[in-house]
Amino acid sequence: MTQSAYLGATRAAYDAVADEYAALFADSLAAGPLERGLLTAFAELVRTGPPGPVADLGCGPGRLTAFLSDLGLDTFGVDLSPAMIAIARRERPDLSFDVGTMTGLGRADGTLGGIVAWFSIIHTPPADLPGFLAEFHRLLAPGGQLLVAFQTTDQPDGPPQSFDHKVATAYRWPTATAAALLRDAGFTETALLTRVPTESERFLRAFLLFSKPSFDGPPHAI
């Protein structure tokens, strides 16, 4: 399937369930202390890093965009689905939300202070993911922060596995495999968290916090 074809299919699938999706996950952060803690740590790191807004890529109905904004970050959201963006704009008219793709922001190199891809890379065909990560690296300023979340596998490495996501075709990435792709794209690992599934979830969750190095050459141990 071409990139335009899977993007179109994913857009149509989320448009069809936007209201149901927004209602279903409206309180997900309230019930997720680990997620809130990680997002708060991400926000603190962004505040001590280079200036620039934070992009919530694949923002859906905008709940993470709003959460990060309430933590004091200059945050905007982008999503494929016009229906999702309409909900986000209705819920938080004070924030910026646009219909678009994760690789189509049209911003200059090094102009973002942070990027969040919260369960939004899961629909990307595995062969295309390195290109997405390269674009994230281009967009981030040196010292900028990247937080990626996705469903993962029981094995730490190996190939990604497709699964029957309720909305659109999706992939689970082994944590070591995903981390290796991020390092190959030029990012440096800060933290890697794996959470066991709740009663309403089927799979382990992975949260990878990386940064774009602000120096040339390898770091020096202290």
Residue frames as a rotation matrix with the C-alpha (Angstrom) as fourth column:
MET 1
0.574 0.819 0.000 0.00
0.819 -0.574 0.000 0.00
0.000 0.000 -1.000 0.00
THR 2
-0.181 -0.628 0.757 1.35
0.553 -0.702 -0.450 3.45
0.813 0.337 0.474 -0.91
GLN 3
-0.866 -0.200 -0.458 1.79
0.497 -0.438 -0.749 6.13
-0.050 -0.877 0.478 1.74
SER 4
-0.795 0.606 0.033 -1.11
-0.586 -0.780 0.219 8.18
0.158 0.154 0.975 0.39
ALA 5
-0.149 0.767 -0.624 -3.33
-0.208 0.592 0.778 5.07
0.967 0.246 0.072 0.42
TYR 6
-0.237 0.070 -0.969 -2.70
0.809 0.567 -0.157 4.11
0.538 -0.821 -0.191 4.04
LEU 7
-0.972 -0.071 -0.223 -2.94
0.183 -0.824 -0.536 7.73
-0.146 -0.562 0.814 5.17
GLY 8
-0.588 0.806 -0.069 -6.29
-0.646 -0.416 0.640 8.03
0.487 0.421 0.765 3.42
ALA 9
-0.035 0.568 -0.822 -7.55
0.188 0.812 0.552 4.79
0.981 -0.135 -0.136 4.91
THR 10
-0.562 -0.238 -0.792 -6.44
0.802 0.078 -0.592 5.79
0.203 -0.968 0.148 8.42
ARG 11
-0.975 0.221 0.021 -8.02
-0.222 -0.966 -0.136 9.23
-0.010 -0.137 0.990 8.05
ALA 12
-0.305 0.921 -0.244 -11.35
-0.543 0.042 0.838 7.80
0.782 0.388 0.487 6.95
ALA 13
-0.123 0.227 -0.966 -11.34
0.532 0.837 0.129 5.19
0.838 -0.498 -0.224 9.74
TYR 14
-0.731 -0.200 -0.653 -10.78
0.678 -0.322 -0.661 7.77
-0.078 -0.926 0.370 12.48
ASP 15
-0.854 0.511 0.097 -13.26
-0.459 -0.828 0.322 10.22
0.245 0.231 0.942 10.98
ALA 16
-0.191 0.838 -0.511 -15.89
-0.163 0.487 0.858 7.49
0.968 0.248 0.044 11.24
VAL 17
0.281 0.265 -0.923 -15.35
0.746 0.545 0.383 6.90
0.604 -0.796 -0.045 14.97
ALA 18
-0.486 -0.650 0.584 -14.17
0.186 -0.730 -0.658 10.33
0.854 -0.211 0.475 16.15
ASP 19
0.067 0.580 0.812 -16.99
-0.742 -0.516 0.429 11.06
0.667 -0.631 0.396 18.60
GLU 20
0.913 0.275 -0.300 -16.93
-0.059 0.819 0.571 7.54
0.403 -0.503 0.764 20.05
TYR 21
0.165 -0.949 -0.270 -13.13
0.695 0.306 -0.650 7.59
0.699 -0.081 0.710 20.32
ALA 22
-0.445 -0.336 0.830 -13.10
-0.181 -0.874 -0.451 10.98
0.877 -0.351 0.329 22.06
ALA 23
0.439 0.697 0.567 -15.69
-0.752 -0.061 0.656 9.84
0.492 -0.715 0.497 24.60
LEU 24
0.843 -0.096 -0.530 -13.98
0.217 0.961 0.172 6.51
0.493 -0.260 0.830 25.24
PHE 25
0.030 -0.954 -0.298 -10.59
0.890 0.161 -0.426 8.03
0.454 -0.253 0.854 26.02
ALA 26
0.473 0.230 0.850 -11.73
0.037 -0.970 0.242 11.28
0.880 -0.083 -0.467 27.60
ASP 27
0.814 -0.088 0.574 -10.52
-0.577 -0.245 0.780 10.27
0.072 -0.966 -0.250 31.08
SER 28
0.776 -0.509 -0.374 -7.54
0.357 0.842 -0.405 8.12
0.521 0.181 0.834 30.11
LEU 29
-0.214 -0.903 0.372 -4.95
0.045 -0.390 -0.920 10.49
0.976 -0.181 0.124 31.56
ALA 30
0.140 0.344 0.929 -6.92
-0.887 -0.374 0.272 10.87
0.440 -0.862 0.252 34.79
ALA 31
0.922 0.259 0.287 -6.65
-0.358 0.852 0.382 7.10
-0.146 -0.456 0.878 35.21
GLY 32
0.716 -0.697 -0.040 -2.99
0.513 0.563 -0.648 6.92
0.474 0.443 0.761 34.20
PRO 33
0.914 -0.357 -0.192 -0.60
-0.064 -0.595 0.801 8.13
-0.400 -0.720 -0.567 36.92
LEU 34
0.065 -0.940 0.335 2.47
0.584 0.308 0.751 6.76
-0.809 0.147 0.569 35.14
GLU 35
0.058 0.031 0.998 1.49
0.968 -0.246 -0.049 8.51
0.244 0.969 -0.044 31.92
ARG 36
0.914 0.308 0.265 0.87
0.237 -0.933 0.270 11.80
0.331 -0.184 -0.926 33.73
GLY 37
0.677 -0.714 -0.181 4.20
0.085 -0.168 0.982 11.52
-0.731 -0.680 -0.053 35.50
LEU 38
-0.124 -0.746 0.655 6.08
0.831 0.283 0.479 10.85
-0.542 0.603 0.585 32.28
LEU 39
0.308 0.316 0.897 4.38
0.804 -0.591 -0.068 13.72
0.509 0.742 -0.436 30.48
THR 40
0.998 0.031 -0.062 5.18
0.063 -0.786 0.615 16.02
-0.030 -0.617 -0.786 33.40
ALA 41
0.282 -0.959 0.031 8.84
0.340 0.130 0.931 14.96
-0.897 -0.252 0.363 33.29
PHE 42
-0.081 -0.231 0.970 8.85
0.996 0.005 0.085 15.55
-0.025 0.973 0.229 29.53
ALA 43
0.744 0.447 0.497 7.45
0.475 -0.876 0.076 19.05
0.470 0.180 -0.864 30.10
GLU 44
0.833 -0.487 -0.262 10.16
0.010 -0.460 0.888 19.85
-0.553 -0.742 -0.378 32.64
LEU 45
-0.069 -0.891 0.448 12.86
0.657 0.298 0.693 18.72
-0.751 0.342 0.565 30.24
VAL 46
0.167 0.209 0.964 11.37
0.931 -0.355 -0.084 20.81
0.324 0.911 -0.254 27.44
ARG 47
0.960 0.275 0.057 11.31
0.238 -0.904 0.356 23.90
0.149 -0.328 -0.933 29.65
THR 48
0.535 -0.828 -0.168 15.03
-0.074 -0.244 0.967 23.57
-0.841 -0.505 -0.192 30.36
GLY 49
-0.070 -0.533 0.843 15.87
0.806 0.468 0.363 22.96
-0.588 0.705 0.397 26.70
PRO 50
-0.924 -0.338 0.176 15.94
0.368 -0.675 0.639 25.11
-0.098 0.656 0.749 23.57
PRO 51
-0.438 0.805 -0.401 13.08
-0.393 -0.572 -0.720 27.51
-0.809 -0.158 0.567 22.85
GLY 52
-0.819 0.248 -0.517 10.36
-0.471 0.222 0.853 26.39
0.326 0.943 -0.065 20.50
PRO 53
0.093 0.952 0.293 6.85
-0.996 0.086 0.034 24.99
0.007 -0.295 0.956 20.59
VAL 54
-0.730 -0.193 0.656 5.91
-0.300 0.952 -0.054 21.36
-0.614 -0.236 -0.753 21.22
ALA 55
-0.357 0.588 -0.726 4.12
-0.861 0.093 0.499 19.40
0.361 0.803 0.473 18.49
ASP 56
-0.309 0.396 0.865 1.58
-0.396 0.773 -0.495 16.76
-0.865 -0.495 -0.082 19.51
LEU 57
-0.588 -0.052 -0.807 1.64
-0.808 0.088 0.583 14.66
0.041 0.995 -0.094 16.35
GLY 58
-0.524 0.571 -0.632 -1.40
0.186 0.801 0.570 12.48
0.831 0.181 -0.526 15.85
CYS 59
-0.927 0.008 0.376 -3.16
-0.328 -0.503 -0.799 14.49
0.183 -0.864 0.469 18.54
GLY 60
-0.573 0.786 -0.232 -6.64
0.753 0.616 0.231 13.01
0.324 -0.042 -0.945 18.03
PRO 61
0.465 0.861 0.208 -9.20
0.667 -0.495 0.556 14.98
0.582 -0.120 -0.805 20.07
GLY 62
0.132 -0.529 0.838 -6.38
-0.052 -0.848 -0.527 16.98
0.990 0.026 -0.140 21.68
ARG 63
0.943 0.308 -0.129 -6.35
0.113 0.069 0.991 15.72
0.314 -0.949 0.030 25.26
LEU 64
0.319 -0.901 -0.293 -2.53
0.930 0.238 0.281 15.49
-0.183 -0.362 0.914 25.41
THR 65
-0.294 -0.364 0.884 -2.11
0.604 -0.787 -0.123 18.84
0.740 0.498 0.452 23.70
ALA 66
0.498 0.594 0.632 -4.33
-0.152 -0.657 0.738 20.37
0.854 -0.463 -0.237 26.37
PHE 67
0.894 -0.187 -0.408 -2.54
0.448 0.403 0.798 18.56
0.015 -0.896 0.445 29.21
LEU 68
-0.060 -0.996 0.059 0.87
0.998 -0.062 -0.025 19.78
0.029 0.057 0.998 28.07
SER 69
-0.174 0.090 0.981 -0.46
0.292 -0.946 0.138 23.30
0.940 0.311 0.139 27.55
ASP 70
0.807 0.546 0.225 -1.84
-0.079 -0.278 0.957 23.29
0.586 -0.790 -0.181 31.09
LEU 71
0.606 -0.692 -0.393 1.67
0.763 0.364 0.534 22.35
-0.226 -0.623 0.748 32.25
GLY 72
0.508 -0.337 -0.793 2.91
-0.018 -0.924 0.381 25.59
-0.861 -0.180 -0.476 30.71
LEU 73
-0.517 -0.724 0.456 4.18
0.442 0.230 0.867 24.45
-0.733 0.650 0.201 27.32
ASP 74
-0.134 0.379 -0.916 3.53
-0.779 -0.611 -0.139 26.22
-0.612 0.695 0.377 24.03
THR 75
-0.683 -0.068 0.728 1.82
0.104 0.977 0.188 23.25
-0.723 0.204 -0.660 22.37
PHE 76
-0.130 0.690 -0.712 -0.04
-0.952 -0.288 -0.105 22.65
-0.278 0.664 0.694 19.12
GLY 77
-0.153 0.175 0.973 -1.73
-0.085 0.978 -0.190 19.55
-0.985 -0.112 -0.135 17.73
VAL 78
-0.374 0.021 -0.927 -1.77
-0.926 -0.066 0.372 17.94
-0.053 0.998 0.045 14.28
ASP 79
-0.336 0.294 0.895 -3.90
-0.100 0.934 -0.344 15.00
-0.936 -0.205 -0.285 13.16
LEU 80
-0.982 -0.029 0.185 -4.90
0.167 0.305 0.938 13.29
-0.084 0.952 -0.295 9.93
SER 81
-0.416 0.909 0.028 -8.59
0.899 0.406 0.161 13.27
0.135 0.092 -0.987 10.85
PRO 82
-0.683 0.242 0.690 -10.62
-0.055 -0.958 0.281 16.45
0.729 0.154 0.667 10.25
ALA 83
0.423 0.895 -0.139 -13.31
0.059 0.125 0.990 15.06
0.904 -0.427 0.000 12.58
MET 84
0.274 -0.423 -0.864 -10.78
0.944 0.289 0.158 14.65
0.183 -0.859 0.479 15.39
ILE 85
-0.780 -0.606 0.155 -9.44
0.582 -0.794 -0.174 18.15
0.229 -0.045 0.972 14.82
ALA 86
-0.224 0.785 0.577 -12.98
-0.092 -0.607 0.790 19.55
0.970 0.124 0.209 14.94
ILE 87
0.673 0.440 -0.595 -13.47
0.491 0.336 0.804 17.98
0.553 -0.833 0.010 18.38
ALA 88
-0.138 -0.828 -0.544 -10.12
0.990 -0.109 -0.085 19.29
0.011 -0.550 0.835 19.61
ARG 89
-0.796 -0.144 0.588 -10.90
0.267 -0.955 0.127 22.82
0.544 0.258 0.798 18.43
ARG 90
0.194 0.952 0.236 -14.33
-0.037 -0.233 0.972 22.68
0.980 -0.197 -0.010 20.05
GLU 91
0.652 0.046 -0.757 -12.94
0.680 0.407 0.610 21.46
0.336 -0.912 0.234 23.39
ARG 92
0.152 -0.683 -0.714 -9.95
0.675 -0.456 0.580 23.83
-0.722 -0.570 0.392 23.50
PRO 93
0.781 0.233 0.579 -10.51
0.609 -0.492 -0.622 26.82
0.140 0.838 -0.527 21.22
ASP 94
0.852 -0.501 -0.153 -7.55
-0.372 -0.784 0.497 28.54
-0.368 -0.366 -0.854 22.89
LEU 95
-0.037 -0.899 0.437 -5.09
-0.094 0.439 0.894 26.08
-0.995 -0.008 -0.101 21.35
SER 96
-0.032 -0.092 -0.995 -3.89
-0.966 -0.253 0.054 25.53
-0.257 0.963 -0.081 17.79
PHE 97
-0.101 0.060 0.993 -5.01
0.049 0.997 -0.055 22.36
-0.994 0.043 -0.104 15.99
ASP 98
-0.061 0.016 -0.998 -4.47
-0.931 -0.361 0.051 21.59
-0.360 0.932 0.037 12.32
VAL 99
0.853 0.297 0.428 -5.29
-0.080 0.886 -0.457 18.78
-0.515 0.356 0.780 9.92
GLY 100
0.415 -0.762 -0.497 -2.06
-0.881 -0.199 -0.430 17.33
0.228 0.616 -0.754 8.56
THR 101
0.803 -0.244 -0.544 0.48
0.186 0.969 -0.160 14.53
0.567 0.028 0.823 8.60
MET 102
0.818 -0.528 -0.228 3.43
0.271 0.004 0.962 13.89
-0.507 -0.849 0.147 10.91
THR 103
-0.197 -0.935 0.295 5.83
0.781 0.033 0.624 14.50
-0.593 0.353 0.724 8.03
GLY 104
-0.143 0.227 0.963 4.01
0.864 -0.447 0.234 17.45
0.483 0.865 -0.132 6.49
LEU 105
0.304 0.277 -0.912 4.35
0.815 -0.572 0.098 20.23
-0.494 -0.772 -0.399 9.07
GLY 106
0.490 -0.141 0.860 6.27
0.678 -0.559 -0.478 22.47
0.548 0.817 -0.178 6.67
ARG 107
0.978 -0.194 -0.077 8.36
-0.081 -0.694 0.716 23.98
-0.192 -0.694 -0.694 9.44
ALA 108
0.487 -0.866 -0.115 12.02
-0.625 -0.253 -0.739 24.93
0.610 0.431 -0.664 9.22
ASP 109
0.129 -0.567 -0.813 14.83
0.372 0.788 -0.491 22.77
0.919 -0.240 0.312 10.57
GLY 110
-0.583 -0.568 -0.581 15.38
0.684 0.042 -0.728 22.84
0.438 -0.822 0.364 14.33
THR 111
-0.614 0.375 0.695 12.35
-0.313 -0.924 0.222 24.95
0.725 -0.081 0.684 15.21
LEU 112
0.537 0.830 -0.149 10.56
-0.203 0.298 0.933 22.67
0.819 -0.471 0.328 17.71
GLY 113
-0.214 -0.566 0.796 11.44
-0.931 -0.129 -0.343 22.33
0.297 -0.814 -0.499 21.38
GLY 114
-0.661 0.032 0.750 9.64
-0.388 0.841 -0.377 19.01
-0.643 -0.540 -0.543 21.68
ILE 115
-0.359 0.584 -0.728 7.61
-0.750 0.283 0.597 16.36
0.555 0.761 0.336 19.86
VAL 116
-0.467 0.322 0.824 5.09
-0.503 0.670 -0.546 13.90
-0.728 -0.669 -0.151 21.26
ALA 117
-0.402 0.396 -0.826 3.93
-0.713 0.431 0.553 10.93
0.575 0.811 0.109 19.17
TRP 118
-0.610 0.253 0.751 1.47
-0.665 0.352 -0.659 9.30
-0.430 -0.901 -0.047 21.58
PHE 119
-0.280 0.443 0.852 0.27
0.270 0.888 -0.373 6.01
-0.921 0.125 -0.368 20.07
SER 120
0.605 0.500 -0.620 0.33
-0.376 -0.507 -0.776 7.73
-0.702 0.702 -0.118 16.67
ILE 121
-0.312 -0.738 -0.599 3.21
-0.932 0.113 0.346 5.89
-0.187 0.665 -0.723 14.98
ILE 122
-0.403 0.105 0.909 1.39
-0.229 0.950 -0.212 2.56
-0.886 -0.294 -0.359 15.34
HIS 123
0.644 0.720 0.259 -0.41
0.112 0.246 -0.963 2.91
-0.757 0.649 0.078 11.99
THR 124
0.373 -0.596 -0.711 2.79
-0.879 -0.473 -0.065 3.72
-0.298 0.649 -0.700 10.10
PRO 125
0.960 -0.111 -0.258 3.97
-0.019 0.891 -0.453 0.81
0.280 0.440 0.853 7.90
PRO 126
0.698 -0.707 -0.115 7.28
0.364 0.212 0.907 -0.41
-0.616 -0.675 0.405 9.33
ALA 127
0.037 -0.733 0.679 9.22
0.999 0.052 0.002 0.41
-0.037 0.678 0.734 6.16
ASP 128
0.290 0.167 0.942 8.12
0.441 -0.897 0.024 4.05
0.850 0.408 -0.334 6.43
LEU 129
0.885 0.179 -0.430 8.91
0.464 -0.271 0.843 4.60
0.035 -0.946 -0.323 10.12
PRO 130
-0.066 -0.965 -0.253 12.62
0.913 -0.160 0.375 5.50
-0.402 -0.206 0.892 9.67
GLY 131
-0.484 -0.070 0.872 11.56
0.635 -0.714 0.295 8.36
0.602 0.696 0.390 7.39
PHE 132
0.621 0.752 0.221 9.14
0.309 -0.494 0.812 9.65
0.720 -0.436 -0.540 10.01
LEU 133
0.688 -0.414 -0.596 11.85
0.652 -0.010 0.758 9.57
-0.320 -0.910 0.263 12.68
ALA 134
-0.410 -0.843 0.350 14.26
0.911 -0.361 0.197 11.38
-0.040 0.400 0.916 10.38
GLU 135
-0.079 0.471 0.879 11.67
0.380 -0.801 0.463 14.13
0.922 0.371 -0.115 9.97
PHE 136
0.884 0.346 -0.314 11.23
0.398 -0.207 0.894 14.36
0.245 -0.915 -0.321 13.76
HIS 137
0.172 -0.916 -0.362 15.00
0.876 -0.025 0.481 14.78
-0.450 -0.400 0.799 14.06
ARG 138
-0.479 -0.321 0.817 15.02
0.751 -0.632 0.192 17.52
0.454 0.706 0.544 11.43
LEU 139
0.306 0.755 0.579 12.26
0.300 -0.654 0.694 19.44
0.904 -0.039 -0.427 13.15
LEU 140
0.827 0.036 -0.561 13.69
0.562 -0.029 0.827 19.32
0.014 -0.999 -0.044 16.67
ALA 141
0.650 -0.659 0.379 16.17
-0.574 -0.752 -0.323 21.90
0.498 -0.008 -0.867 17.85
PRO 142
-0.226 -0.786 -0.576 19.42
0.096 0.571 -0.816 20.53
0.969 -0.239 -0.054 19.28
GLY 143
-0.985 -0.107 0.136 18.58
-0.130 -0.064 -0.989 19.57
0.115 -0.992 0.049 22.85
GLY 144
-0.234 0.972 0.006 14.89
-0.931 -0.226 0.286 19.11
0.280 0.061 0.958 21.99
GLN 145
-0.663 0.074 0.745 12.85
-0.460 0.745 -0.483 16.28
-0.591 -0.662 -0.460 23.48
LEU 146
-0.371 0.557 -0.744 10.97
-0.705 0.353 0.615 13.42
0.605 0.752 0.262 21.81
LEU 147
-0.590 0.292 0.753 8.40
-0.530 0.563 -0.634 11.23
-0.609 -0.773 -0.177 23.58
VAL 148
-0.426 0.399 -0.812 7.00
-0.711 0.408 0.573 8.23
0.560 0.821 0.110 21.71
ALA 149
-0.434 0.368 0.823 4.36
-0.606 0.556 -0.568 5.81
-0.667 -0.745 -0.019 23.03
PHE 150
-0.169 0.364 -0.916 3.09
-0.866 0.389 0.315 2.64
0.471 0.846 0.250 21.40
GLN 151
0.822 0.387 0.418 1.83
-0.518 0.814 0.264 -0.88
-0.238 -0.434 0.869 22.03
THR 152
-0.166 -0.959 -0.228 4.77
-0.982 0.183 -0.054 -3.27
0.094 0.215 -0.972 22.36
THR 153
0.400 0.219 -0.890 5.48
-0.371 0.926 0.061 -6.99
0.838 0.306 0.452 22.37
ASP 154
0.988 -0.036 0.147 6.45
-0.117 0.438 0.891 -9.50
-0.096 -0.898 0.429 25.04
GLN 155
0.402 -0.895 0.195 9.88
0.905 0.420 0.061 -9.83
-0.137 0.152 0.979 23.40
PRO 156
0.326 -0.290 -0.900 12.27
0.242 -0.894 0.376 -6.85
-0.914 -0.341 -0.221 23.66
ASP 157
-0.429 -0.507 -0.748 13.56
-0.606 -0.453 0.654 -7.18
-0.670 0.734 -0.113 20.10
GLY 158
-0.520 0.279 0.807 12.64
0.619 0.775 0.131 -8.66
-0.589 0.568 -0.576 16.76
PRO 159
-0.853 0.221 0.472 10.41
0.325 -0.483 0.813 -7.42
0.408 0.847 0.340 13.93
PRO 160
-0.704 0.695 0.145 7.22
-0.668 -0.578 -0.469 -5.39
-0.242 -0.427 0.871 14.49
GLN 161
-0.848 0.492 0.196 3.98
0.501 0.865 -0.006 -7.33
-0.173 0.093 -0.981 14.66
SER 162
-0.684 0.698 0.211 0.72
-0.371 -0.583 0.723 -6.26
0.628 0.416 0.658 13.05
PHE 163
-0.868 0.473 -0.155 -2.42
0.410 0.503 -0.761 -6.51
-0.282 -0.724 -0.630 15.16
ASP 164
-0.336 0.853 0.399 -6.15
0.772 0.007 0.636 -6.08
0.540 0.521 -0.661 14.77
HIS 165
-0.955 -0.007 -0.295 -6.51
0.168 -0.835 -0.524 -2.52
-0.243 -0.551 0.799 16.02
LYS 166
-0.219 0.975 0.028 -10.17
0.676 0.173 -0.717 -1.56
-0.704 -0.138 -0.697 16.36
VAL 167
0.456 0.395 -0.797 -9.84
-0.164 -0.843 -0.512 1.43
-0.875 0.364 -0.320 14.02
ALA 168
0.780 -0.273 -0.563 -7.10
-0.606 -0.103 -0.789 0.79
0.157 0.957 -0.245 11.45
THR 169
0.723 -0.577 -0.381 -4.21
0.423 0.805 -0.415 -1.56
0.546 0.139 0.826 10.72
ALA 170
0.719 -0.465 0.517 -1.53
-0.673 -0.651 0.351 -1.12
0.173 -0.600 -0.781 13.38
TYR 171
0.327 -0.739 -0.589 1.83
0.138 0.654 -0.744 -2.48
0.935 0.162 0.316 14.49
ARG 172
0.985 -0.168 0.049 3.39
-0.058 -0.046 0.997 -3.36
-0.166 -0.985 -0.055 17.83
TRP 173
0.457 -0.889 -0.028 7.09
-0.337 -0.144 -0.930 -2.53
0.823 0.435 -0.365 18.05
PRO 174
0.530 -0.426 -0.734 9.52
0.796 0.548 0.257 -4.41
0.293 -0.720 0.629 20.32
THR 175
0.938 -0.069 -0.339 11.12
0.118 -0.858 0.500 -1.81
-0.325 -0.509 -0.797 22.57
ALA 176
0.053 -0.998 -0.020 14.72
0.214 -0.008 0.977 -2.58
-0.975 -0.056 0.214 21.63
THR 177
-0.224 -0.068 0.972 13.88
0.961 0.151 0.232 -2.52
-0.163 0.986 0.031 17.92
ALA 178
0.727 0.560 0.396 12.14
0.608 -0.794 0.006 0.86
0.318 0.237 -0.918 18.21
ALA 179
0.772 -0.494 -0.400 14.95
0.033 -0.597 0.801 2.27
-0.635 -0.632 -0.445 20.36
ALA 180
-0.191 -0.877 0.442 17.51
0.598 0.253 0.761 1.16
-0.779 0.409 0.476 17.77
LEU 181
0.113 0.316 0.942 15.59
0.958 -0.286 -0.019 3.00
0.263 0.905 -0.335 15.03
LEU 182
0.965 0.257 -0.042 15.58
0.256 -0.907 0.333 6.15
0.048 -0.332 -0.942 17.15
ARG 183
0.361 -0.912 -0.193 19.32
0.103 -0.167 0.981 5.91
-0.927 -0.374 0.034 17.74
ASP 184
-0.259 -0.430 0.865 19.85
0.879 0.265 0.395 5.33
-0.400 0.863 0.310 14.02
ALA 185
0.495 0.544 0.677 17.88
0.767 -0.640 -0.045 8.54
0.409 0.542 -0.734 13.37
GLY 186
-0.275 -0.750 0.601 20.32
0.283 -0.661 -0.695 10.46
0.919 -0.021 0.394 15.58
PHE 187
0.523 0.549 0.653 18.49
-0.472 -0.451 0.757 10.53
0.710 -0.704 0.024 18.91
THR 188
-0.693 -0.719 -0.059 19.93
-0.258 0.324 -0.910 9.82
0.673 -0.615 -0.410 22.36
GLU 189
0.089 0.768 -0.635 18.00
0.425 0.547 0.721 7.71
0.901 -0.334 -0.278 24.86
THR 190
-0.436 -0.116 0.893 16.92
-0.663 -0.629 -0.406 9.25
0.608 -0.769 0.197 28.15
ALA 191
-0.570 0.326 0.754 14.39
-0.588 0.480 -0.652 6.74
-0.575 -0.814 -0.082 29.48
LEU 192
-0.562 0.447 -0.696 12.45
-0.435 0.556 0.709 3.68
0.704 0.701 -0.118 28.43
LEU 193
-0.626 0.453 0.634 9.34
-0.626 0.192 -0.756 2.57
-0.464 -0.871 0.164 30.34
THR 194
-0.677 0.493 -0.546 7.22
-0.148 0.636 0.758 -0.51
0.721 0.594 -0.357 29.74
ARG 195
-0.557 0.581 0.593 3.84
-0.796 -0.170 -0.581 -0.77
-0.237 -0.796 0.557 31.45
VAL 196
-0.911 0.313 0.268 1.75
0.325 0.946 0.003 -3.91
-0.253 0.091 -0.963 31.87
PRO 197
-0.643 0.726 0.243 -1.73
-0.011 -0.326 0.945 -3.74
0.766 0.605 0.217 30.29
THR 198
-0.674 0.563 0.479 -4.76
-0.686 -0.236 -0.688 -2.84
-0.274 -0.792 0.545 32.37
GLU 199
-0.441 0.583 0.682 -7.88
0.182 0.803 -0.568 -5.00
-0.879 -0.126 -0.461 32.40
SER 200
0.630 0.752 -0.192 -9.22
0.017 -0.260 -0.966 -3.10
-0.776 0.605 -0.176 29.37
GLU 201
0.328 -0.619 -0.714 -5.98
-0.925 -0.363 -0.110 -3.40
-0.190 0.697 -0.692 27.36
ARG 202
0.996 0.068 -0.057 -4.52
-0.082 0.949 -0.304 -6.34
0.034 0.308 0.951 25.45
PHE 203
0.508 -0.859 0.063 -0.87
0.595 0.298 -0.747 -5.42
0.623 0.417 0.662 25.09
LEU 204
0.056 -0.658 -0.751 2.10
0.891 -0.306 0.335 -4.00
-0.450 -0.688 0.569 26.95
ARG 205
0.958 0.192 0.214 2.65
0.262 -0.888 -0.378 -0.25
0.118 0.418 -0.901 26.54
ALA 206
0.006 -0.996 -0.089 6.06
0.996 -0.002 0.091 1.27
-0.091 -0.090 0.992 25.80
PHE 207
0.979 0.193 -0.065 7.11
0.193 -0.981 -0.007 4.88
-0.065 -0.006 -0.998 26.42
LEU 208
0.158 -0.970 0.185 10.42
0.987 0.155 -0.027 6.04
-0.003 0.187 0.982 24.97
LEU 209
0.934 0.037 -0.357 11.93
0.097 -0.984 0.152 9.38
-0.345 -0.177 -0.922 25.92
PHE 210
0.136 -0.887 0.442 14.78
0.983 0.177 0.052 10.51
-0.124 0.427 0.896 23.68
SER 211
0.586 0.004 -0.810 16.47
0.062 -0.997 0.041 13.79
-0.808 -0.074 -0.584 22.86
LYS 212
0.826 -0.407 0.390 18.27
0.391 -0.084 -0.916 15.34
0.406 0.909 0.090 19.91
PRO 213
0.176 -0.823 -0.541 21.90
0.962 0.027 0.272 15.82
-0.209 -0.568 0.796 20.99
SER 214
0.986 0.142 -0.088 22.99
0.134 -0.986 -0.094 19.40
-0.101 0.081 -0.992 21.50
PHE 215
0.280 -0.957 -0.080 26.67
-0.531 -0.224 0.817 18.56
-0.800 -0.186 -0.570 20.95
ASP 216
0.615 -0.218 -0.758 28.90
-0.681 0.338 -0.650 17.19
0.398 0.916 0.059 18.23
GLY 217
-0.422 -0.798 -0.431 30.54
-0.470 0.599 -0.648 13.84
0.775 -0.070 -0.628 18.94
PRO 218
0.035 0.435 -0.900 29.97
0.475 0.785 0.398 11.28
0.879 -0.442 -0.179 21.69
PRO 219
0.780 0.273 0.563 29.11
-0.327 -0.588 0.739 12.32
0.533 -0.761 -0.370 25.25
HIS 220
-0.353 -0.933 -0.069 31.83
-0.269 0.171 -0.948 12.26
0.896 -0.317 -0.311 27.91
ALA 221
0.410 0.455 -0.790 31.29
0.574 0.544 0.612 10.23
0.709 -0.705 -0.038 31.06
ILE 222
0.200 -0.279 0.939 31.66
-0.619 -0.779 -0.100 12.04
0.759 -0.562 -0.328 34.37
